[in-house]
């Protein structure tokens, strides 16, 4: 918590919690000043001058000690210093002594005048009432506060009985001390609680601001990873392909690949700007188109599956290690990758999904395609979307490029260990905001499967289940061969 600097800054330059604290402190100082004034009015001009002088000295000492204790106790209540136990004990002792001596005045003067009785009553309220109010500043529990009030009333009652004060006068003194103590307890306790609450609220607001900044940093890092991961992988793949084509004399093909690299780089630049602004949304249709094109360029077969298989059972688009007959070049790592359209789907499979659901599933497709390119040695990648209206949407991305243990051992021996990536963790965070889940792992020892589930709200109309990649007719109808690519394909070992 920030400390309140006295006089160093103008009032307008202080924070609201600091202003509340300063107001509370000066309110307590006003109580101390009021006690001194009350002592002066009650002692001067009444009774024996020497006795009045001693009472004034005792009252001023009580006010000084109580005021000092309040200042330190308020610092303790705000968590800035240790509890002032010695000042607490001194304040309690002086308050008790002053109350007992004041009750002795009633015993020495059994029939005081109205002015004398009023002056003695003021002294009693000053010692007992203000003393209790000061002690309450150093208390946190209500039970402790009530015990202090009872102790003050008990001291007055016992001293009155010992000195033989008449019962009617004793009862008036006890009631007066009780009322004054309760009022001062409420005033002091509420004032300290208010100052502490204001500072706590200010700290909570600062903490909320820091958490918002941290959350934005996490969002930016996650989005930057998701945006740049696939694009950089594609740039590396096409750059490698352009180098191989240039080395074989295919300058036109190499120039075409580098033009594509330039286009992807510019697109990445625009996407990074959008991520920084925080307005970027992912479209499932666009991501599926992008995954198709990327995997096709890498020579990896791409298949869309669904319940509706009205449009062909698919052309096998895999093929590696072949020969590119058109250019008379030996395939450097593979040729052919086509698209296997397993289903044409209907027109409304994805159109009926909410924008946030499509965005989350689009990120899943993007990350899965990136991992297929970066890890393993896949020949076929299958994407399957099942939408059960009113229940959930399930997206499954599966590839056959899971490396065997020997390959993993060789890779681990030849390269440093790879840390756990942020891709799957970021996807889980995105899906968790929608109540969804993400499962990833090997299947049958040779395939790697990524399954994303997102719950859906109940739909008023429609069938109970629609499946397939609908709304992507262009992808479903595509079944062509891909350009040669030497890259690696794809199982997701790390994200």
VMD Tcl script that draws the C-alpha trace (Angstrom):
set ca {
  {0.00 0.00 0.00}
  {1.13 3.49 -0.71}
  {2.11 5.62 2.23}
  {0.55 9.00 2.76}
  {3.23 11.68 2.45}
  {2.40 14.73 4.51}
  {2.65 18.05 2.77}
  {4.89 16.79 -0.03}
  {2.10 16.66 -2.54}
  {-0.91 18.86 -3.00}
  {-4.32 17.63 -1.99}
  {-5.45 17.35 -5.61}
  {-2.45 15.19 -6.42}
  {-3.25 12.53 -3.83}
  {-5.21 9.40 -4.54}
  {-8.72 8.89 -3.19}
  {-7.64 6.28 -0.60}
  {-4.93 8.67 0.60}
  {-7.49 11.45 0.96}
  {-9.80 9.20 2.99}
  {-6.90 8.20 5.23}
  {-5.85 11.82 5.79}
  {-9.44 12.77 6.63}
  {-9.66 9.90 9.14}
  {-6.34 10.77 10.76}
  {-7.31 14.40 11.24}
  {-10.67 13.30 12.65}
  {-8.80 11.35 15.34}
  {-6.53 14.34 15.93}
  {-9.67 16.44 16.39}
  {-10.82 13.98 19.10}
  {-7.50 14.46 20.89}
  {-7.80 18.23 20.63}
  {-11.38 18.02 21.89}
  {-10.24 16.03 24.90}
  {-7.66 18.70 25.79}
  {-10.29 21.43 25.47}
  {-12.69 19.41 27.62}
  {-10.00 18.96 30.25}
  {-9.26 22.68 30.34}
  {-12.95 23.60 30.63}
  {-13.54 21.01 33.37}
  {-10.54 21.75 35.57}
  {-9.84 25.47 35.42}
  {-12.03 27.58 37.66}
  {-13.44 24.64 39.62}
  {-12.28 23.15 42.87}
  {-8.84 23.32 44.41}
  {-6.37 24.96 41.97}
  {-3.51 22.50 42.75}
  {-5.85 19.55 42.22}
  {-7.16 21.14 39.05}
  {-3.60 21.58 37.83}
  {-2.78 17.91 38.46}
  {-5.94 16.81 36.67}
  {-5.12 19.03 33.71}
  {-1.62 17.55 33.54}
  {-3.00 14.03 33.73}
  {-5.59 14.80 31.06}
  {-3.07 16.32 28.67}
  {-0.76 13.35 29.18}
  {-3.67 11.02 28.43}
  {-4.53 12.94 25.26}
  {-0.89 12.93 24.07}
  {-0.37 9.20 24.69}
  {-3.75 8.29 23.19}
  {-3.13 10.43 20.10}
  {0.29 8.86 19.53}
  {-1.16 5.39 20.00}
  {-3.96 6.10 17.48}
  {-1.44 7.19 14.85}
  {0.67 4.04 15.25}
  {-2.36 1.76 15.63}
  {-3.83 3.05 12.36}
  {-0.55 2.21 10.61}
  {-0.77 -1.27 12.12}
  {-4.37 -1.68 11.01}
  {-3.29 -0.91 7.43}
  {-0.50 -3.47 7.62}
  {2.42 -1.03 7.59}
  {4.06 -1.70 10.96}
  {4.01 -3.91 14.05}
  {1.34 -3.55 16.67}
  {2.21 -0.82 19.22}
  {1.63 -2.96 22.32}
  {3.53 -0.67 24.71}
  {1.53 2.38 23.69}
  {-1.63 0.29 23.96}
  {-0.75 -0.68 27.54}
  {0.17 2.90 28.45}
  {-3.10 4.25 27.04}
  {-5.12 1.63 28.92}
  {-3.34 2.32 32.23}
  {-3.65 6.12 32.03}
  {-7.33 5.81 31.05}
  {-8.01 3.51 34.00}
  {-6.10 5.73 36.44}
  {-7.89 8.85 35.22}
  {-11.31 7.15 35.55}
  {-10.57 5.93 39.08}
  {-9.28 9.32 40.24}
  {-12.31 11.04 38.72}
  {-14.65 8.68 40.60}
  {-12.72 9.60 43.76}
  {-13.81 13.21 43.31}
  {-17.41 12.15 43.82}
  {-16.39 10.46 47.07}
  {-14.56 13.54 48.38}
  {-17.46 15.80 47.45}
  {-20.67 13.90 48.28}
  {-22.92 16.89 47.54}
  {-21.40 18.75 44.55}
  {-23.12 21.63 42.80}
  {-24.55 21.22 39.33}
  {-21.50 22.85 37.70}
  {-19.08 20.71 39.71}
  {-21.00 17.51 38.89}
  {-20.99 18.46 35.21}
  {-17.23 19.14 35.27}
  {-16.53 15.79 36.96}
  {-18.75 14.08 34.39}
  {-16.75 15.68 31.56}
  {-13.53 14.42 33.11}
  {-14.94 10.91 33.38}
  {-16.09 10.94 29.76}
  {-12.70 12.26 28.66}
  {-10.72 9.54 30.44}
  {-13.08 6.59 29.92}
  {-14.85 7.46 26.64}
  {-11.89 8.83 24.71}
  {-9.66 6.14 26.18}
  {-11.94 3.41 24.86}
  {-12.16 5.12 21.47}
  {-8.37 5.20 21.24}
  {-7.95 1.54 22.25}
  {-10.51 0.40 19.65}
  {-8.23 1.59 16.81}
  {-5.86 -1.25 17.66}
  {-8.60 -3.91 17.73}
  {-9.75 -6.07 14.82}
  {-12.41 -8.31 16.31}
  {-15.76 -7.03 17.52}
  {-15.52 -9.31 20.53}
  {-12.32 -7.58 21.64}
  {-13.96 -4.17 21.20}
  {-16.91 -5.14 23.38}
  {-14.56 -6.49 26.04}
  {-12.79 -3.11 26.15}
  {-16.16 -1.36 26.66}
  {-17.11 -3.77 29.44}
  {-13.71 -3.27 31.08}
  {-14.16 0.50 31.11}
  {-17.65 0.21 32.60}
  {-16.36 -2.29 35.14}
  {-13.52 0.00 36.26}
  {-15.95 2.87 36.82}
  {-18.48 0.69 38.66}
  {-15.90 -0.97 40.93}
  {-14.16 2.31 41.79}
  {-17.54 3.89 42.61}
  {-18.44 1.00 44.92}
  {-15.05 1.16 46.63}
  {-15.29 4.92 47.19}
  {-18.88 4.65 48.41}
  {-20.43 6.83 45.72}
  {-24.22 7.06 46.10}
  {-26.07 4.52 44.00}
  {-28.02 7.05 41.89}
  {-24.86 8.97 41.05}
  {-22.95 5.75 40.40}
  {-25.68 4.52 38.07}
  {-25.55 7.79 36.13}
  {-21.78 7.53 35.80}
  {-21.97 3.92 34.60}
  {-24.66 4.72 32.02}
  {-22.78 7.80 30.82}
  {-19.53 5.84 30.39}
  {-21.38 2.99 28.67}
  {-23.06 5.29 26.15}
  {-19.88 7.32 25.49}
  {-17.81 4.13 25.10}
  {-20.27 2.56 22.66}
  {-20.42 5.74 20.56}
  {-16.63 6.03 20.46}
  {-16.30 2.31 19.70}
  {-18.61 2.56 16.71}
  {-16.95 5.77 15.48}
  {-13.37 4.51 15.79}
  {-14.06 0.99 14.58}
  {-16.05 2.12 11.56}
  {-13.46 4.76 10.64}
  {-10.60 2.25 10.68}
  {-12.68 -0.30 8.73}
  {-13.57 2.33 6.13}
  {-9.95 3.36 5.55}
  {-8.84 -0.27 5.27}
  {-11.70 -1.09 2.89}
  {-10.85 1.85 0.64}
  {-7.21 0.80 0.44}
  {-8.20 -2.82 -0.19}
  {-10.51 -1.78 -3.00}
  {-7.75 0.31 -4.52}
  {-5.34 -2.63 -4.30}
  {-7.95 -4.92 -5.86}
  {-8.41 -2.49 -8.72}
  {-4.66 -2.38 -9.32}
  {-4.51 -6.16 -9.17}
  {-7.36 -6.40 -11.65}
  {-5.51 -4.09 -14.00}
  {-2.34 -6.19 -13.73}
  {-4.31 -9.37 -14.35}
  {-5.92 -7.80 -17.41}
  {-2.47 -6.94 -18.75}
  {-1.22 -10.46 -18.04}
  {-4.27 -11.99 -19.71}
  {-3.75 -9.80 -22.76}
  {-0.12 -10.89 -22.93}
  {-1.18 -14.52 -22.81}
  {-3.77 -13.91 -25.52}
  {-1.23 -12.16 -27.69}
  {1.35 -14.94 -27.24}
  {-1.22 -17.65 -27.94}
  {-2.62 -15.91 -31.02}
  {0.85 -15.10 -32.31}
  {1.85 -18.75 -32.00}
  {-1.29 -19.93 -33.74}
  {-1.05 -17.35 -36.52}
  {2.66 -17.60 -37.27}
  {3.17 -21.31 -36.64}
  {1.54 -22.58 -39.81}
  {2.58 -19.65 -41.99}
  {6.24 -20.01 -41.05}
  {6.07 -23.74 -41.66}
  {4.61 -23.11 -45.13}
  {7.22 -20.46 -45.88}
  {10.00 -22.88 -44.91}
  {8.46 -25.64 -47.02}
  {7.99 -23.50 -50.12}
  {11.42 -21.92 -49.75}
  {13.01 -25.36 -49.63}
  {11.02 -26.39 -52.68}
  {12.08 -23.22 -54.53}
  {15.75 -23.94 -53.76}
  {15.45 -27.48 -55.11}
  {13.67 -26.27 -58.23}
  {16.29 -23.57 -58.83}
  {19.10 -26.08 -58.44}
  {17.50 -28.25 -61.14}
  {17.01 -25.34 -63.48}
  {13.30 -24.82 -62.94}
  {13.58 -21.08 -62.50}
  {10.00 -20.35 -63.44}
  {8.64 -22.87 -60.94}
  {11.05 -21.53 -58.29}
  {9.90 -17.98 -58.98}
  {6.29 -19.09 -58.61}
  {7.05 -20.69 -55.25}
  {8.85 -17.56 -54.04}
  {5.91 -15.44 -55.16}
  {3.73 -17.65 -52.98}
  {6.19 -17.19 -50.12}
  {5.93 -13.44 -50.59}
  {2.15 -13.62 -50.52}
  {2.13 -15.70 -47.34}
  {4.60 -13.33 -45.68}
  {2.39 -10.34 -46.44}
  {-0.64 -12.22 -45.20}
  {1.24 -13.04 -42.01}
  {2.08 -9.39 -41.59}
  {-1.58 -8.44 -41.84}
  {-2.59 -11.19 -39.41}
  {0.00 -10.11 -36.85}
  {-1.36 -6.56 -37.03}
  {-4.85 -7.93 -36.49}
  {-3.64 -9.96 -33.51}
  {-2.10 -6.87 -31.97}
  {-5.37 -5.02 -32.36}
  {-7.24 -7.98 -30.88}
  {-9.90 -8.07 -33.61}
  {-8.84 -11.17 -35.53}
  {-11.43 -13.89 -35.98}
  {-10.83 -17.27 -37.56}
  {-13.27 -18.71 -40.11}
  {-13.62 -22.49 -40.22}
  {-14.20 -22.56 -43.97}
  {-11.09 -20.46 -44.61}
  {-8.94 -22.59 -42.33}
  {-10.07 -25.80 -44.04}
  {-9.22 -24.26 -47.39}
  {-5.83 -23.27 -46.05}
  {-5.17 -26.72 -44.60}
  {-6.11 -28.33 -47.91}
  {-3.71 -26.11 -49.85}
  {-0.83 -26.48 -47.41}
  {-1.06 -30.25 -47.09}
  {-1.54 -30.61 -50.84}
  {1.66 -28.63 -51.43}
  {3.49 -30.95 -49.04}
  {2.33 -34.07 -50.89}
  {-0.02 -35.19 -48.12}
  {-3.40 -36.60 -48.96}
  {-6.34 -34.65 -47.57}
  {-9.70 -36.27 -46.94}
  {-12.94 -34.78 -45.67}
  {-15.31 -37.31 -44.17}
  {-18.91 -37.20 -43.06}
  {-22.16 -39.13 -42.95}
  {-23.27 -37.87 -46.35}
  {-20.99 -39.50 -48.96}
  {-22.94 -38.50 -51.99}
  {-19.90 -37.07 -53.70}
  {-17.40 -39.74 -54.43}
  {-15.58 -41.98 -52.16}
  {-12.56 -40.01 -52.97}
  {-9.49 -40.03 -55.04}
  {-6.40 -41.23 -53.31}
  {-4.25 -38.15 -53.10}
  {-1.19 -39.61 -51.45}
  {1.99 -40.40 -53.16}
  {5.59 -39.90 -52.22}
  {8.82 -40.78 -53.86}
  {7.36 -40.72 -57.35}
  {8.57 -39.01 -60.51}
  {7.26 -35.74 -61.79}
  {6.77 -36.65 -65.41}
  {5.80 -33.20 -66.55}
  {9.15 -31.72 -65.74}
  {11.23 -34.85 -66.03}
  {12.51 -34.42 -62.49}
  {12.99 -37.03 -59.89}
  {10.71 -36.35 -56.95}
  {12.74 -35.05 -54.06}
  {10.89 -36.54 -51.24}
  {7.50 -36.94 -52.77}
  {5.01 -36.05 -55.36}
  {1.43 -36.10 -55.91}
  {-0.49 -35.23 -52.78}
  {-4.08 -34.99 -53.75}
  {-7.32 -34.34 -52.01}
  {-9.66 -37.10 -51.13}
  {-13.15 -35.69 -50.81}
  {-14.87 -38.21 -48.67}
  {-18.11 -36.34 -48.48}
  {-19.79 -33.56 -50.20}
  {-21.89 -32.75 -47.24}
  {-24.92 -30.60 -47.12}
  {-25.11 -26.90 -47.25}
  {-25.66 -26.20 -43.65}
  {-23.18 -28.26 -41.58}
  {-21.03 -25.31 -40.57}
  {-23.41 -22.50 -41.48}
  {-25.53 -23.32 -38.43}
  {-22.59 -23.06 -36.02}
  {-22.14 -19.96 -33.93}
  {-19.30 -17.64 -34.84}
  {-17.33 -18.37 -31.67}
  {-17.65 -22.13 -32.22}
  {-16.48 -21.83 -35.82}
  {-13.58 -19.65 -34.68}
  {-12.48 -22.17 -32.04}
  {-12.70 -25.10 -34.48}
  {-10.88 -23.03 -37.08}
  {-7.96 -22.62 -34.68}
  {-7.98 -26.39 -34.15}
  {-7.75 -27.01 -37.92}
  {-4.95 -24.47 -38.26}
  {-2.89 -25.93 -35.41}
  {-3.48 -29.51 -36.57}
  {-2.33 -28.68 -40.12}
  {0.75 -26.96 -38.72}
  {1.66 -30.00 -36.65}
  {1.11 -32.34 -39.59}
  {3.69 -30.33 -41.51}
  {6.18 -30.03 -38.67}
  {6.15 -33.47 -37.11}
  {6.17 -37.05 -38.27}
  {5.95 -38.37 -41.83}
  {2.30 -38.45 -42.79}
  {0.91 -39.57 -46.11}
  {-2.77 -39.06 -45.37}
  {-4.68 -36.58 -43.21}
  {-8.38 -37.00 -42.52}
  {-10.65 -34.27 -41.19}
  {-14.10 -35.15 -39.91}
  {-16.71 -32.80 -38.44}
  {-19.84 -34.04 -36.74}
  {-22.48 -31.56 -35.59}
  {-25.29 -32.77 -33.36}
  {-27.65 -29.85 -32.98}
  {-28.46 -29.02 -29.40}
  {-25.64 -31.27 -28.23}
  {-22.10 -30.67 -29.50}
  {-19.77 -30.28 -32.45}
  {-16.91 -32.76 -32.75}
  {-13.92 -32.11 -35.01}
  {-11.46 -34.97 -35.56}
  {-8.14 -34.53 -37.37}
  {-6.22 -37.78 -37.89}
  {-3.01 -38.53 -39.77}
  {-0.92 -41.64 -40.34}
  {2.46 -40.04 -39.68}
  {3.12 -41.10 -36.10}
  {6.86 -41.91 -35.94}
  {7.87 -45.28 -34.54}
  {9.92 -45.51 -31.38}
  {13.17 -46.11 -33.23}
  {12.70 -42.95 -35.27}
  {11.87 -41.01 -32.14}
  {14.98 -42.37 -30.45}
  {17.16 -41.40 -33.40}
  {15.60 -37.95 -33.53}
  {16.16 -37.50 -29.81}
  {19.79 -38.52 -30.11}
  {20.48 -36.19 -33.03}
  {18.68 -33.11 -31.73}
  {18.11 -31.43 -28.40}
  {14.91 -32.32 -26.57}
  {11.88 -30.31 -27.61}
  {9.98 -28.53 -24.86}
  {6.26 -28.98 -24.53}
  {4.74 -26.62 -27.06}
  {2.11 -24.00 -26.52}
  {-0.14 -25.07 -29.40}
  {-2.27 -27.70 -27.66}
  {-2.29 -25.70 -24.43}
  {-3.54 -22.66 -26.34}
  {-6.24 -24.73 -28.06}
  {-7.41 -26.13 -24.73}
  {-7.68 -22.61 -23.36}
  {-9.73 -21.48 -26.35}
  {-12.06 -24.46 -26.12}
  {-12.36 -24.18 -22.35}
  {-13.90 -20.72 -22.71}
  {-16.76 -22.41 -24.60}
  {-16.94 -25.40 -22.28}
  {-15.18 -27.60 -24.81}
  {-12.41 -30.19 -24.51}
  {-9.41 -31.28 -26.54}
  {-7.96 -34.79 -26.70}
  {-4.78 -35.69 -28.56}
  {-2.74 -38.85 -28.75}
  {-1.63 -41.86 -30.82}
  {-4.15 -44.36 -32.16}
  {-3.30 -47.98 -33.12}
  {0.39 -47.19 -32.85}
  {0.62 -45.59 -36.32}
  {-1.94 -42.76 -36.37}
  {-2.23 -39.57 -34.40}
  {-5.70 -38.23 -33.63}
  {-6.77 -34.78 -32.45}
  {-10.37 -34.53 -31.20}
  {-12.05 -31.25 -30.27}
  {-15.54 -31.14 -28.72}
  {-17.56 -27.97 -28.27}
  {-21.04 -28.01 -26.67}
  {-23.84 -26.32 -28.58}
  {-27.02 -24.60 -27.45}
  {-30.27 -26.33 -28.27}
  {-31.48 -25.39 -31.73}
  {-35.17 -24.63 -32.32}
  {-35.30 -26.39 -35.68}
  {-33.28 -28.88 -37.64}
  {-32.39 -32.51 -37.48}
  {-30.93 -34.14 -34.45}
  {-27.62 -34.79 -36.17}
  {-25.85 -33.40 -39.18}
  {-22.37 -34.47 -40.08}
  {-19.66 -33.72 -42.56}
  {-17.94 -30.65 -43.74}
  {-20.85 -28.74 -45.11}
  {-20.62 -25.34 -46.60}
  {-17.23 -26.31 -48.04}
  {-18.33 -27.67 -51.34}
  {-15.27 -26.32 -53.07}
  {-13.05 -28.47 -50.86}
  {-15.23 -31.55 -51.15}
  {-15.24 -31.41 -54.93}
  {-11.50 -30.86 -55.23}
  {-9.44 -33.93 -56.08}
  {-6.29 -32.88 -57.86}
  {-2.67 -33.64 -57.70}
  {-0.28 -31.41 -55.77}
  {3.09 -29.99 -56.66}
  {6.18 -31.89 -55.58}
  {7.31 -31.16 -52.07}
  {10.17 -32.36 -50.02}
  {9.04 -31.74 -46.66}
  {8.04 -33.64 -43.78}
  {4.57 -34.35 -42.95}
  {2.88 -34.94 -39.91}
  {2.06 -36.37 -36.73}
  {1.58 -34.12 -33.80}
  {4.19 -35.11 -31.26}
  {4.46 -31.70 -29.64}
  {2.38 -28.62 -30.20}
}
mol new
graphics top color blue
foreach p $ca { graphics top sphere $p radius 0.5 }
foreach p [lrange $ca 0 end-1] q [lrange $ca 1 end] { graphics top cylinder $p $q radius 0.2 }
display resetview
